[in-house]
Amino acid sequence: MTQVEPAPIPPSTLPRIPHWLSGARTPGMGRTQNVYNPATGQVQAEVDLADVAEVDRAVTAARAAFPAWRETSLSRRSEILFGFRERLVARRDDLARLITLEHGKTHADALGELARGLENVEFACGVPHLLKGGYSEGASRGVDVYSIRQPLGVVAGITPFNFPAMVPLWMLANALACGNTFVLKPSERDPSVTLLLAELLKEAGLPDGVLNVVHGDKVAVDRLLTHPDVAAVSFVGSTPIAQYVYETGTRHGKRVQALGGAKNHMIVLPDADIDLAADAAVSAAYGSAGERCMAVSVVLAVGTAADPLVDAIAERLPKLRVGPGDDASSEMGPLITREHRDRVRGYIDRAEQEGAQVVVDGRIHSAPAEGFFLGATLIDRVQPGMACYDDEIFGPVLCVVRADTYAEALTLVNSNPYGNGTAIFTRDGGAARQFQFDVEVGMVGINVPVPVPVAYYSFGGWKASLFGDTHMYGPEGVQFYTRAKVVTSRWPDPATSRVDLGFPTTR
C-alpha cells in the first residue's frame, strides 16, 4: 500500500506581531499565539512567543547598551523623555485604537489610560532633580560625606493585559530616566501597543538596545526571573503569580516589586449623598468591564444606606451601553477572552446557588451576540465566604454587602487578605479622617471611588496586593530603579599623614 504523505500546513496569512530587539522589529523563530479581537471573537493576528534563546538575546542587547546609556547625561536623558512625551501626545489616537482593537476597552477609556501613563513620563522628565543626592560638609575635620544614586543595570518589566500602555509606562519611564536598560515582557493578549511605544522612543532618540520588547508566556517570564544579568523585575498581575514572581526573582538575587490582585471595597455611610455614591459605584465597578485592579468590586452599604443605594445602582445599569470599543456610543466593551467571560459568568451562577440575590443579571443583558461580552451585574446580600466575595472576579460584577455599623464595615475591609484600594462616601469629615487612619490598605479614596495616585506619589497596595518593599512609579519608583552610594572624602595635607589603627570617628 502506498503511504500518502500528509498535506503540508499552509503558512498563516494572519499579521505577525514580532519582538523589538536592538532598535528593530525582530521576528521570532518558534511558537506563536493567537491575538483576538474581543469585540468580534475573531483571531486577528499572531504574536511571537520568545524561547530562552530569544530572551537571552534581549538581555544581551540591554547589557551591551548599558555602559553608554549610564554615561549619558541627565539632561540628554530628560531631553529624550520630553521628545517621547511629545510623540505620545501626537500619536495618542493611534495608540488608543491599538488598545481598543486588542483589549476591547472603549476608545475614550483607552485615551484615559494613556493620559495616566503620560503623567509618569512627565514625572520622569524631571530626572535631574529626582536623582539629586545629599551633601554634608565637615562631617569630621576635613571630611565631607555625600550620597549619590546609581542605576542597577538591566531591569525587566512584566505587564498585564488590562493596561497594555499605562503599566509599561509606569515602569520604563523611571527605569530609563535613572540610567537602566529595560527588557519588557508585555501581555501576549494585547501586545501591539508596546511596539509602537518602542518605536516612538527610538524616534525620540533612545539608543538601540536600551529598550527591548520580548513577547512570550511562562517560558519568557521564568528566564527573566532567573537570568543572571537581570538586576531587578517589576510585575503587575494576579496575586498567585505576583507571589511566584517575587519568590523566584528574589531567590535568584534580584530586586523585585510584584503587584498582585485586589478586592476593593467602597463604604457608603448613611449620611452620604446616595446619587453621588451610586454614580461613583457604577463608574468604578463597570469601567473597562471591571478589568481594573482598582475597580470597586464590593460596596459596603452601612445601615439605612443599603436599600436606596441598591435601588439607585440598579436603576442605572440598564442604561449602560455595552458594545464594541470602537463604537463611540459604547460605554463598556467586552472581556478579554471567551474563557475569562465564562469564568466571570460562573461566579454569577454560583452566587445564586450560595444564597445571594442577583438584582441585575448581566447574563441576560442585551449585548452583541459576537465577541466576549457580558452585561453589568449587581449582586445584593453577599456575605464573606461566598466565592463572589472571596475571589477577585475581574469582571463587570458588583457585590453589595450590608453592614450595620461603620465598625463592622471597617472590620470587613481590614480582615480581607487584599489591601490595594478602598473608598468611603460620607459627608462627615470626622468619619472620613478616622477611616483614613484606621483602614489597612495602600490607597484610600474619600468620596473618590478609584484613588489611583498621581504620578508624583506612588502606586501600590498592602497585604496580598504587594510583594516587595516599594510601591510603583513616582518617588518609590526612582528608589526601586537605583541604589544608593555614600562617599566619604578627605583631601589632607600630606604632612599630617600618619598611621592610626583606631576605629575612625567623626570627632
C-alpha positions in Angstrom: 0.0 0.0 0.0 1.3 3.4 -0.9 1.7 5.7 2.1 0.1 9.1 1.5 2.1 12.0 2.9 0.0 14.4 4.9 -0.6 17.7 3.2 1.7 20.5 4.5 0.2 23.0 6.8 -0.1 26.3 4.8 1.6 29.3 6.2 -0.5 31.6 8.2 -1.9 34.6 6.4 -2.5 36.5 9.7 -0.4 39.5 10.6 2.6 38.6 12.8 3.5 40.7 15.9 7.3 40.4 16.4 9.7 41.3 19.2 11.7 44.5 19.4 15.4 43.9 19.8 18.3 46.3 19.4 16.0 49.0 18.0 14.2 47.0 15.3 11.2 44.8 14.9 12.6 41.2 15.0 10.5 38.2 14.0 10.5 35.2 16.4 11.9 31.9 15.5 9.4 29.5 17.1 6.0 29.4 18.7 3.1 31.8 18.2 -0.2 32.5 19.9 -3.4 33.9 18.5 -4.4 37.5 19.3 -8.2 38.1 19.3 -10.4 41.0 18.7 -12.6 40.6 21.9 -15.4 42.6 20.3 -15.8 40.0 17.5 -14.3 36.9 18.9 -12.2 36.5 15.8 -8.4 35.9 15.6 -6.8 39.0 14.1 -3.1 38.3 14.4 -0.4 36.0 15.8 2.2 37.1 18.3 5.6 35.5 18.6 6.4 33.8 21.8 10.0 34.0 22.9 12.1 31.0 23.8 15.0 31.1 26.2 17.5 32.0 23.5 15.4 35.0 22.4 15.1 36.3 25.9 18.8 35.9 26.3 19.3 37.9 23.1 17.2 40.7 24.5 19.1 40.8 27.8 22.4 40.7 25.9 21.4 43.7 23.9 20.3 45.6 27.0 23.6 44.7 28.8 25.6 45.9 25.8 23.8 49.2 25.7 24.0 49.8 29.5 27.5 51.4 29.8 26.9 54.1 27.2 23.3 54.8 28.5 24.5 55.0 32.1 27.1 57.6 31.0 24.5 59.6 29.1 24.0 62.9 30.8 20.9 63.6 32.9 20.0 66.5 30.6 20.2 64.2 27.5 18.0 61.5 29.1 15.5 64.2 30.1 15.5 65.6 26.5 14.8 62.1 25.1 11.9 61.6 27.5 10.5 65.1 26.6 10.6 64.0 23.0 8.9 60.8 23.8 6.2 62.7 25.7 5.5 64.9 22.6 5.2 61.8 20.4 2.9 60.1 22.8 0.6 63.2 22.7 0.7 63.4 18.9 0.0 59.6 18.4 -2.4 59.1 21.3 -5.4 58.3 19.0 -3.3 55.7 17.1 -2.2 54.1 20.4 -5.7 54.1 21.8 -7.0 52.4 18.6 -4.5 49.6 19.1 -5.5 49.2 22.7 -9.2 49.0 21.7 -8.5 46.6 18.9 -6.8 44.0 21.1 -8.1 44.7 24.6 -11.6 45.7 23.8 -12.0 48.8 26.1 -13.7 51.8 24.6 -11.6 54.4 22.8 -12.4 57.0 25.5 -11.2 54.6 28.2 -8.0 53.9 26.2 -7.3 57.6 25.9 -7.7 57.8 29.7 -5.2 55.0 30.2 -2.7 56.9 28.0 -3.3 60.1 29.9 -2.4 58.4 33.2 0.6 56.8 31.6 1.7 60.1 30.2 1.8 61.6 33.7 4.6 59.1 34.6 6.6 60.1 31.6 6.3 63.7 32.6 7.4 62.9 36.1 10.4 61.0 34.8 11.4 64.1 32.6 12.4 65.7 35.9 15.2 63.1 36.4 17.9 65.8 37.0 16.0 66.8 40.1 14.9 63.3 41.1 18.5 62.0 41.2 19.9 64.8 43.4 21.8 63.3 46.3 22.8 64.8 49.7 26.0 66.5 50.8 27.3 67.1 54.3 30.4 69.3 54.5 32.6 68.9 57.5 31.2 65.6 58.8 34.6 65.3 60.5 37.6 67.6 60.5 38.4 67.9 56.8 36.0 65.2 55.8 32.9 65.6 53.6 30.2 62.9 53.1 27.8 62.8 50.2 25.3 60.4 48.7 24.6 59.5 45.1 22.0 57.2 43.4 23.2 55.0 40.6 21.3 52.7 38.2 21.0 48.9 38.7 21.8 47.8 35.1 19.5 45.6 33.1 16.0 45.6 34.6 12.8 43.9 33.4 9.1 44.6 33.4 6.3 42.0 33.2 3.0 43.7 32.5 -0.7 42.7 32.4 -3.3 42.8 29.6 -5.7 45.2 31.3 -3.5 48.3 30.8 -1.2 47.5 27.9 0.2 51.0 27.6 -0.1 52.6 31.1 1.6 49.9 33.2 4.6 49.7 30.9 4.9 53.5 31.1 4.8 53.2 34.9 7.9 51.1 34.7 10.0 52.1 31.8 9.8 55.8 32.2 11.6 55.9 35.6 13.8 52.9 34.8 15.2 54.6 31.7 15.4 58.0 33.3 17.5 56.6 36.1 20.0 55.1 33.6 19.0 51.5 33.4 18.3 49.5 30.3 15.0 47.7 30.1 13.5 44.4 28.9 9.7 44.5 28.6 7.6 41.4 28.5 4.1 42.6 27.9 0.9 40.6 27.9 0.7 38.3 24.9 -3.1 39.0 24.7 -2.7 42.6 23.6 1.0 43.2 22.6 0.9 45.6 19.7 0.8 48.9 21.6 4.2 48.2 23.2 5.9 48.0 19.8 4.6 51.4 18.9 5.8 52.7 22.3 9.3 51.3 21.4 9.2 53.0 18.0 8.3 56.3 19.5 11.1 56.1 22.0 13.5 55.4 19.2 12.2 58.4 17.2 12.8 60.5 20.3 16.5 59.5 20.3 16.7 56.5 22.6 19.7 54.4 21.6 19.3 50.9 20.2 19.3 48.2 22.8 18.3 50.5 25.7 14.7 49.2 25.4 13.9 45.7 24.2 10.5 44.0 24.0 10.0 40.2 24.1 6.6 38.7 23.8 6.0 35.4 25.5 4.5 33.2 28.1 5.8 31.4 31.2 9.0 30.4 29.3 9.9 34.1 28.9 8.9 35.1 32.4 10.9 32.3 34.0 14.0 33.2 32.0 13.8 36.8 33.1 13.4 35.8 36.7 16.5 33.6 36.6 18.8 35.3 34.2 22.0 36.4 36.0 22.2 39.7 34.1 18.8 40.9 35.1 19.1 43.0 38.3 15.5 43.8 39.0 12.0 42.8 38.0 8.7 44.8 38.2 5.5 42.9 37.8 1.7 43.6 37.8 -0.8 40.8 37.7 -2.7 38.4 39.9 -1.7 37.6 43.5 -0.6 33.9 42.9 1.6 34.9 40.0 2.9 38.0 41.9 4.0 35.8 44.8 5.6 33.4 42.4 7.5 36.2 40.6 8.6 37.7 43.9 9.8 34.4 45.4 11.5 33.2 42.2 13.2 36.5 41.5 14.5 37.2 45.0 15.7 33.6 45.3 17.9 34.4 42.3 19.3 37.6 43.8 17.0 40.2 42.2 15.3 43.2 43.5 11.5 42.6 42.9 8.3 44.6 43.2 5.3 42.5 42.4 1.8 44.0 42.5 -0.9 41.4 42.9 -4.7 41.3 43.0 -7.4 43.3 44.8 -10.8 43.2 46.3 -11.6 46.9 46.6 -14.3 47.9 49.0 -16.3 51.1 48.9 -18.0 52.0 52.2 -21.2 54.1 51.9 -22.3 55.7 55.2 -26.0 56.6 55.9 -25.2 60.3 55.6 -23.7 60.0 52.1 -25.3 61.5 49.0 -26.9 58.4 47.6 -27.0 59.6 44.0 -23.3 60.6 44.1 -22.4 57.3 45.7 -24.4 55.3 43.1 -22.8 57.2 40.2 -19.3 56.5 41.7 -20.0 52.8 42.3 -21.2 52.3 38.7 -18.3 54.2 37.2 -15.7 52.4 39.3 -17.2 48.9 39.1 -18.0 48.7 35.4 -15.4 50.8 33.7 -13.3 48.7 31.3 -15.8 45.9 32.1 -14.4 45.6 35.6 -10.9 44.6 34.3 -9.1 47.0 36.6 -7.1 46.2 39.7 -8.5 49.4 41.2 -12.1 48.6 40.3 -14.6 48.7 43.1 -15.9 45.2 43.4 -17.7 45.4 46.8 -20.0 48.1 48.2 -20.3 48.0 51.9 -23.7 49.7 52.5 -24.0 50.8 56.1 -27.3 50.8 57.9 -30.1 52.7 56.2 -27.9 53.5 53.1 -28.4 49.9 51.8 -31.9 49.9 50.2 -31.8 53.3 48.5 -28.2 52.6 47.3 -29.0 49.2 45.8 -32.1 50.7 44.1 -30.1 53.7 42.7 -27.4 51.4 41.3 -29.9 49.0 39.8 -31.7 51.9 38.1 -28.5 53.0 36.3 -27.3 49.7 35.0 -29.9 49.1 32.2 -28.9 52.4 30.7 -25.2 51.4 30.2 -24.5 50.9 26.6 -22.5 47.7 26.1 -20.8 47.3 22.7 -17.6 47.3 20.7 -15.0 49.7 22.0 -14.5 51.4 18.6 -18.2 52.4 18.6 -18.4 55.9 20.1 -21.8 55.2 21.7 -20.4 52.2 23.7 -19.7 52.8 27.4 -18.5 49.3 28.2 -16.7 46.8 26.0 -16.1 43.1 26.1 -14.0 41.0 28.4 -10.5 40.0 27.2 -11.2 36.3 26.3 -14.0 33.9 25.9 -12.6 31.8 28.8 -12.5 34.7 31.1 -16.0 35.8 30.2 -17.3 32.3 31.0 -15.3 32.3 34.3 -17.0 35.5 35.3 -20.4 34.2 34.4 -19.7 31.2 36.6 -19.3 33.5 39.6 -22.8 34.8 39.0 -24.2 31.3 38.7 -22.5 30.3 42.0 -23.7 33.5 43.8 -27.3 32.5 43.2 -26.6 28.9 44.4 -24.9 30.3 47.6 -27.9 32.4 48.5 -27.1 35.9 47.2 -29.6 37.9 45.3 -28.9 38.8 41.6 -30.6 42.2 41.3 -29.3 43.0 37.8 -28.3 40.0 35.7 -25.6 40.6 33.1 -26.0 37.1 31.7 -29.3 38.2 30.1 -28.2 41.8 29.3 -28.6 42.8 25.7 -25.2 42.8 24.2 -23.7 41.9 20.8 -24.0 38.2 20.0 -20.5 38.0 18.8 -17.5 38.7 20.9 -16.7 38.2 24.6 -19.5 40.4 26.1 -21.1 40.2 29.5 -23.5 42.8 30.8 -23.2 44.7 34.1 -24.3 42.6 37.1 -25.3 43.6 40.6 -25.5 41.1 43.4 -27.0 42.0 46.7 -26.9 40.3 50.2 -23.4 38.9 49.6 -21.5 37.5 52.6 -17.9 36.7 53.2 -17.4 33.0 52.4 -19.2 33.3 49.1 -17.0 32.8 46.1 -18.1 36.1 44.6 -16.9 37.9 47.7 -13.7 36.0 48.4 -12.2 35.8 44.9 -11.1 38.6 42.6 -13.6 38.2 39.8 -12.1 40.9 37.5 -15.2 41.5 35.5 -18.4 43.6 35.4 -19.8 42.3 38.7 -20.5 44.5 41.8 -21.3 42.8 45.1 -23.2 44.6 47.9 -22.5 43.6 51.5 -24.8 45.1 54.1 -23.2 46.2 57.4 -25.0 47.6 60.5 -22.2 49.9 61.5 -19.1 51.7 60.4 -17.1 49.5 62.7 -18.5 46.3 61.1 -17.7 47.7 57.6 -14.2 48.6 58.6 -13.6 45.1 60.1 -14.6 43.6 56.7 -12.1 45.8 54.8 -9.3 45.2 57.2 -9.8 41.4 57.5 -9.7 41.0 53.7 -6.5 39.4 52.5 -6.1 42.1 49.8 -5.2 45.7 50.6 -5.0 47.5 47.3 -7.5 50.3 47.3 -10.6 51.4 49.2 -13.0 54.3 49.4 -15.5 55.9 51.8 -18.5 58.0 50.8 -19.7 60.3 53.6 -20.5 64.0 54.4 -18.8 63.6 57.8 -15.2 64.9 57.8 -14.5 63.3 61.1 -15.6 59.9 59.9 -13.5 60.2 56.8 -10.5 61.3 58.7 -10.9 58.3 61.1 -11.3 56.0 58.2 -8.0 57.0 56.5 -6.3 56.5 59.9 -8.0 53.1 60.6 -8.0 51.3 57.2 -5.3 48.9 56.3 -4.9 49.4 52.6 -2.3 51.2 50.4 -4.6 53.7 48.6 -7.6 55.4 50.0 -10.3 57.5 48.4 -12.6 59.9 50.3 -15.6 60.5 48.0 -13.3 59.3 45.3 -14.1 55.8 44.1 -10.8 55.0 42.2 -8.0 56.5 44.2 -5.1 55.9 41.8 -2.3 58.3 42.9 -1.0 61.0 40.7 2.5 60.3 39.2 4.4 62.3 41.8 3.2 59.9 44.5 3.4 56.1 44.2 1.0 53.3 43.4 0.7 50.2 45.5 -1.3 48.2 48.0 -0.7 46.3 51.2 -1.0 42.7 52.3 -1.5 40.2 49.4 -1.7 43.1 46.9 2.0 43.7 47.0 5.1 41.6 47.3 8.2 43.7 47.9 9.3 46.7 49.7 8.5 49.6 47.4 5.4 50.8 45.5 5.4 51.6 41.8 6.2 54.7 39.9 6.8 58.2 41.5 9.4 58.6 44.2 9.4 55.0 45.2 9.9 54.0 41.5 13.1 56.1 41.4 14.2 54.4 44.6 13.5 50.9 43.2 15.4 51.5 40.0 18.5 53.0 41.7 20.8 52.1 44.6 22.5 54.5 47.0 26.2 55.0 47.3 27.7 57.1 50.1 31.1 58.7 49.5 33.3 59.8 52.4 36.2 62.1 51.1 39.1 63.9 52.5 41.9 65.9 50.8 44.5 66.0 53.6 47.8 67.8 53.8 50.4 65.0 53.3 52.4 66.5 56.1 49.7 65.5 58.6 49.5 61.8 57.4 50.2 59.1 60.0 49.4 55.5 60.8 46.3 55.2 63.1 44.8 51.8 63.8 42.0 53.2 65.9 38.4 52.9 64.6 37.6 56.2 62.7 35.3 58.6 64.5 33.7 61.9 63.5 35.4 64.0 66.2 
